[in-house]
């Protein structure tokens, strides 16, 4: 078992994604969203999955969208947005950098929502682009999980909605 620190709290590699996100002090909005979208069981399953996990600050930067998504009437759309932050497999930061290099400066990853994320390297950091101008940078990487990997990001990525 290995441990990682996120927001000053120790997370454990033998715990699943949901267990660790629940414990993370910087992912309170994310865990509420996972629950509201009905994704607890899916993200607790064996996977493996790589989750690009937006922080509370990332959600707070888009309060109108976050408020709309968290409305129970919009749970299907919320699930779509959250699934857009998850790709199949256990991808470390090293794996992501290798994919970016192999792609000539760009890596494209297909999410479990079926849409693509575009990854590039900007001044040594991994930038992730969604649709509608949404973007985030990995600010904490390689948080190992029993069922995958978490990379902390500073933006909320939006899929094509509708």
Secondary structure, DSSP 8 states (H G I E B T S, - for coil): --EEEETTEEEETTS-HHHHHHH-TT-HHHHHHHHHTT-HHHHHSS--EEEEEE-HHHHHTTHHHHHHHTSGGGHHHHHHHHHTTEEES---HHHHHHHHHHTTSEEEEEBTTS-EEEEEEETTEEEEE-BTT-EEEEEEEEEEETTEEEEEESS--B----
